[in-house]
Amino acid sequence: MCGIFGAWNFDGTPLDTEVVLRARDQLRRRGPDDAGVMLNGPVALAHRRLSIIDLSPLGRQPMSNEDGTIWVVFNGEIYNFPQLREELLKRGHRFASQTDTEVIVHGYEEWGSEVFGKLDGMLAIGLWDERRRKMFLSRGPHGKKPLFYHYAAGRRLVFGSTLACLMHWPGLPRELNIPAIHDYIRYGYFYAPQSILRNVQKVRPGHYVEIDQERGLSEHRHWDMVAITHRPRLNFNSEGELLDQLDQRIRAAVRKRLIADVPIGTFLSGGIDSSLIVAITKEVSSQPIKTFSIGFTSAEFDESSHGAAVAAQLGVPNTVFRMSGQTLLEFIPKLTQVYDEPNLDYSILPTMAVARLARSEVTVVLTGDGGDEYFGGYDRYLAMRYFSRYMRFLPRALREVLAERVAPYIPMQRLQRLMQLIGAPDNASFSASYANVSRYFDLEQLLPPGAAALRQGDFVADFIRAQSHLSPAEAAMLFDLTHPMIEGILVKVDRATMNYGVEARSPLLDRDVAEFALQLPLHWKIRGSELKYILKKLLCRYLPPALVYRKKQGFSPPLRDWLRKELRDFLEDHLGEDAVRRRGLFQPAGVRKLINQHQSGEFDHSYLLWAILFLEMWCREYLDTSAPAPMAESDGLILSGMAN
């Protein structure tokens, strides 16, 4: 795993070596082991390396073909690279290393930009074609690896694995993307191609961007999740046949992810997904595995006992670290250095803790990410099913009366909100309202006057409406797969693990498993009120039912209480009236009301308060300071010349 960076001055002005190295070394957290750079006048590619496969100098990047006309920087892992390498060898290509990176180089020589669609893995790529004077930026199917870019037509291209390396580039504007911030407050994340900065975009998952000096920038798709849902649904002669096929696919995905020249472990929460990955890993791995879990000193939120029970049943060692509120405070100051953008998911805190814990013994971990989204693990999918049925029997006018006139008098917060939600005119609006993290607070009191005018419709509802070929629950799952999972869960895990020099691999996001799951009929995922039906059935092949069928708990710290106690002063410092007024993004009175309602216990505003707090922390880190960080020492620096 690594960090990549690149730049190109379209007018031919040579790039400053020191500036390029300074930007590259902002990626030290992602690649502490080695560093390299290719500089050729107006073009640069740079790399920082965390060594996982082929630890020799032959694995260094940037990497080129034999005559230096194709150069690549790569972040990620390509799981089908042995097969692609064999095919390219048969076609006459010669390899100098055992790395997956070199497959990209020779694959591009052989297939051109079609190579991006042939790569199975998690990846972000920068590729320079010297002869054609083109740059390609490509991101893997699920976007597990980040790739930001700034493109100014006729002037320059700058790209990198983090926003930090772009923001240290001279002349790049640091202007907030206000409409995107308003969507962040509603839905918790900055969805690609938008970023928190107006002049910086993200390469969308499953896409590549082609930059031509004369023709400009064009975007292309190489893997289409939505298109897969239009394929015919899979049929099986029996449940056993389905279980056999699913088991084979996940076992194959795990095997691929056990290829490494470093120690491997697994995260274990005790939930369905991580337990299944641990169980299968134990069976297919030729080496003993270690598992790592996080618990909380607050018994209400602690599920570490479930992980311990699973580990004991499987006979694998399990290391547990329990977090207190005081431990949490140790991670808070690091968040804005680890995460490129504010992020609603406050389980980033225990994720950082478990990544740090794992790094003491392993360099690669397997995770259960993707199980909820691909196999129907969230309550909101049931809510979508119930609402679609409910709409048939209760006229819209009556639903609106219940939402507008009855709901305000219901004392229970969740029941009140549910009553408000049922006033939605259709399934798409209901889904968008359900996904809204500010659903317990009137945003008109929070956002500046006129903020609504900046919105161009509701992209969540628009996405759901566009999936007319799917049931409401399936459309909601597809939205989660293409949006919150990518910008939430996968960002959370990638940044936390990379910060501690750990690579996270997710077998349930294997392309073969993903396409299989997308073609499964819904009744194999949700049966009655049973979520993740088929995944639980599969886990019963490895664990006793008592360890499988239990209430889902999730992986979230007790932030509700911490915001009222340990973090109370921190919250007041960052979101006090003067601080909010100076920032100018929210109405001070609205933020004060939000805090007061939470502190009094009237409402639980944990998510919304966290979103605003993280945004303010980010602004202080990146907007209130102008001087770039000092360049890190360049140990292991490789300066690569380019053939002319």
Secondary structure as the mmCIF struct_conf table of DSSP 4:
data_model
#
loop_
_struct_conf.conf_type_id
_struct_conf.id
_struct_conf.beg_label_comp_id
_struct_conf.beg_label_asym_id
_struct_conf.beg_label_seq_id
_struct_conf.end_label_comp_id
_struct_conf.end_label_asym_id
_struct_conf.end_label_seq_id
STRN STRN1 CYS A 2 ASN A 9
TURN_TY1_P TURN_TY1_P1 PHE A 10 ASP A 11
HELX_LH_PP_P HELX_LH_PP_P1 THR A 13 ASP A 16
HELX_RH_AL_P HELX_RH_AL_P1 THR A 17 ARG A 24
HELX_RH_3T_P HELX_RH_3T_P1 ASP A 25 LEU A 27
TURN_TY1_P TURN_TY1_P2 ARG A 28 ARG A 30
BEND BEND1 ASP A 33 ASP A 33
STRN STRN2 ASP A 34 ASN A 40
TURN_TY1_P TURN_TY1_P3 GLY A 41 PRO A 42
STRN STRN3 VAL A 43 ARG A 49
BEND BEND2 ILE A 53 ILE A 53
BEND BEND3 SER A 56 SER A 56
HELX_RH_3T_P HELX_RH_3T_P2 PRO A 57 GLY A 59
BEND BEND4 GLN A 61 PRO A 62
STRN STRN4 MET A 63 SER A 64
TURN_TY1_P TURN_TY1_P4 GLU A 66 ASP A 67
BEND BEND5 GLY A 68 THR A 69
STRN STRN5 ILE A 70 ILE A 78
TURN_TY1_P TURN_TY1_P5 TYR A 79 ASN A 80
HELX_RH_AL_P HELX_RH_AL_P2 PHE A 81 LYS A 90
TURN_TY1_P TURN_TY1_P6 ARG A 91 GLY A 92
BEND BEND6 ALA A 96 GLN A 98
BEND BEND7 ASP A 100 ASP A 100
HELX_RH_AL_P HELX_RH_AL_P3 THR A 101 TRP A 111
HELX_RH_3T_P HELX_RH_3T_P3 GLY A 112 GLU A 114
HELX_RH_AL_P HELX_RH_AL_P4 VAL A 115 LYS A 118
STRN STRN6 GLY A 121 ASP A 129
TURN_TY1_P TURN_TY1_P7 GLU A 130 ARG A 133
STRN STRN7 LYS A 134 ARG A 139
TURN_TY1_P TURN_TY1_P8 PRO A 141 HIS A 142
BEND BEND8 LYS A 145 LYS A 145
STRN STRN8 PHE A 148 ALA A 152
TURN_TY1_P TURN_TY1_P9 ALA A 153 ARG A 155
STRN STRN9 ARG A 156 GLY A 160
BEND BEND9 SER A 161 THR A 162
HELX_RH_AL_P HELX_RH_AL_P5 LEU A 163 MET A 167
TURN_TY1_P TURN_TY1_P10 HIS A 168 HIS A 168
BEND BEND10 TRP A 169 TRP A 169
TURN_TY1_P TURN_TY1_P11 PRO A 170 GLY A 171
STRN STRN10 LEU A 176 LEU A 176
HELX_RH_AL_P HELX_RH_AL_P6 ILE A 178 TYR A 187
BEND BEND11 GLY A 188 TYR A 189
TURN_TY1_P TURN_TY1_P12 ALA A 192 PRO A 193
STRN STRN11 GLN A 194 GLN A 194
BEND BEND12 ILE A 196 ILE A 196
STRN STRN12 LEU A 197 LEU A 197
TURN_TY1_P TURN_TY1_P13 ARG A 198 ASN A 199
STRN STRN13 GLN A 201 LYS A 202
HELX_LH_PP_P HELX_LH_PP_P2 VAL A 203 ARG A 204
TURN_TY1_P TURN_TY1_P14 PRO A 205 GLY A 206
STRN STRN14 HIS A 207 ASP A 212
TURN_TY1_P TURN_TY1_P15 GLN A 213 ARG A 215
STRN STRN15 GLY A 216 ARG A 221
BEND BEND13 HIS A 222 HIS A 222
HELX_RH_AL_P HELX_RH_AL_P7 MET A 225 ILE A 228
TURN_TY1_P TURN_TY1_P16 THR A 229 HIS A 230
BEND BEND14 ARG A 231 ARG A 231
HELX_LH_PP_P HELX_LH_PP_P3 PRO A 232 LEU A 234
BEND BEND15 ASN A 237 SER A 238
HELX_RH_AL_P HELX_RH_AL_P8 GLU A 239 LYS A 256
TURN_TY1_P TURN_TY1_P17 ARG A 257 LEU A 258
BEND BEND16 ASP A 261 VAL A 262
STRN STRN16 ILE A 264 PHE A 267
BEND BEND17 GLY A 270 GLY A 271
HELX_RH_AL_P HELX_RH_AL_P9 ILE A 272 VAL A 284
BEND BEND18 SER A 286 GLN A 287
STRN STRN17 LYS A 290 PHE A 296
BEND BEND19 THR A 297 SER A 298
TURN_TY1_P TURN_TY1_P18 ALA A 299 PHE A 301
HELX_RH_AL_P HELX_RH_AL_P10 SER A 304 LEU A 314
TURN_TY1_P TURN_TY1_P19 GLY A 315 GLY A 315
STRN STRN18 ASN A 318 MET A 323
HELX_RH_AL_P HELX_RH_AL_P11 GLY A 325 PHE A 331
HELX_RH_3T_P HELX_RH_3T_P4 ILE A 332 LYS A 334
HELX_RH_AL_P HELX_RH_AL_P12 LEU A 335 VAL A 338
BEND BEND20 ASP A 340 GLU A 341
BEND BEND21 LEU A 344 LEU A 344
TURN_TY1_P TURN_TY1_P20 TYR A 346 SER A 347
HELX_RH_AL_P HELX_RH_AL_P13 ILE A 348 ARG A 359
TURN_TY1_P TURN_TY1_P21 SER A 360 GLU A 361
BEND BEND22 THR A 363 THR A 363
STRN STRN19 VAL A 364 LEU A 366
TURN_TY1_P TURN_TY1_P22 ASP A 369 GLY A 370
HELX_RH_AL_P HELX_RH_AL_P14 GLY A 371 PHE A 375
TURN_TY1_P TURN_TY1_P23 GLY A 376 GLY A 376
BEND BEND23 TYR A 378 TYR A 378
HELX_RH_AL_P HELX_RH_AL_P15 ASP A 379 PHE A 393
BEND BEND24 LEU A 394 LEU A 394
HELX_RH_AL_P HELX_RH_AL_P16 ARG A 396 VAL A 401
HELX_RH_PI_P HELX_RH_PI_P1 LEU A 402 VAL A 406
HELX_RH_3T_P HELX_RH_3T_P5 ALA A 407 TYR A 409
BEND BEND25 MET A 412 MET A 412
HELX_RH_AL_P HELX_RH_AL_P17 GLN A 413 LEU A 421
TURN_TY1_P TURN_TY1_P24 ILE A 422 GLY A 423
BEND BEND26 PRO A 425 ASP A 426
HELX_RH_AL_P HELX_RH_AL_P18 ASN A 427 ALA A 435
TURN_TY1_P TURN_TY1_P25 VAL A 437 TYR A 440
BEND BEND27 PHE A 441 PHE A 441
HELX_RH_3T_P HELX_RH_3T_P6 LEU A 443 GLN A 445
TURN_TY1_P TURN_TY1_P26 LEU A 446 LEU A 446
BEND BEND28 LEU A 447 LEU A 447
HELX_LH_PP_P HELX_LH_PP_P4 PRO A 448 PRO A 448
TURN_TY1_P TURN_TY1_P27 PRO A 449 GLY A 450
HELX_RH_3T_P HELX_RH_3T_P7 ALA A 451 LEU A 454
BEND BEND29 GLY A 457 GLY A 457
HELX_RH_AL_P HELX_RH_AL_P19 PHE A 459 ALA A 466
TURN_TY1_P TURN_TY1_P28 SER A 468 HIS A 469
BEND BEND30 LEU A 470 LEU A 470
HELX_RH_AL_P HELX_RH_AL_P20 PRO A 472 THR A 482
TURN_TY1_P TURN_TY1_P29 HIS A 483 HIS A 483
HELX_RH_AL_P HELX_RH_AL_P21 PRO A 484 PRO A 484
HELX_RH_PI_P HELX_RH_PI_P2 MET A 485 LEU A 490
HELX_RH_AL_P HELX_RH_AL_P22 VAL A 491 ASN A 499
TURN_TY1_P TURN_TY1_P30 TYR A 500 GLY A 501
STRN STRN20 GLU A 503 ARG A 505
HELX_RH_3T_P HELX_RH_3T_P8 PRO A 507 LEU A 509
HELX_RH_AL_P HELX_RH_AL_P23 ARG A 511 LEU A 518
TURN_TY1_P TURN_TY1_P31 GLN A 519 GLN A 519
BEND BEND31 LEU A 520 LEU A 520
HELX_RH_3T_P HELX_RH_3T_P9 LEU A 522 TRP A 524
TURN_TY1_P TURN_TY1_P32 LYS A 525 LYS A 525
STRN STRN21 ARG A 527 ARG A 527
TURN_TY1_P TURN_TY1_P33 GLY A 528 SER A 529
STRN STRN22 GLU A 530 GLU A 530
TURN_TY1_P TURN_TY1_P34 LEU A 531 LYS A 532
HELX_RH_AL_P HELX_RH_AL_P24 TYR A 533 LEU A 539
TURN_TY1_P TURN_TY1_P35 CYS A 540 TYR A 542
BEND BEND32 LEU A 543 LEU A 543
HELX_RH_AL_P HELX_RH_AL_P25 PRO A 545 VAL A 548
BEND BEND33 TYR A 549 ARG A 550
BEND BEND34 PHE A 555 PHE A 555
HELX_RH_AL_P HELX_RH_AL_P26 LEU A 559 ARG A 564
TURN_TY1_P TURN_TY1_P36 LYS A 565 LEU A 567
HELX_RH_AL_P HELX_RH_AL_P27 ARG A 568 LEU A 575
BEND BEND35 GLY A 576 GLY A 576
HELX_RH_AL_P HELX_RH_AL_P28 GLU A 577 ARG A 583
BEND BEND36 LEU A 585 PHE A 586
HELX_RH_AL_P HELX_RH_AL_P29 PRO A 588 SER A 600
TURN_TY1_P TURN_TY1_P37 GLY A 601 GLY A 601
BEND BEND37 GLU A 602 GLU A 602
HELX_RH_AL_P HELX_RH_AL_P30 SER A 606 TYR A 622
TURN_TY1_P TURN_TY1_P38 LEU A 623 LEU A 623
BEND BEND38 ASP A 624 ASP A 624
BEND BEND39 ALA A 627 ALA A 627
HELX_LH_PP_P HELX_LH_PP_P5 PRO A 628 GLU A 633
TURN_TY1_P TURN_TY1_P39 ASP A 635 GLY A 636
STRN STRN23 LEU A 637 SER A 640
#
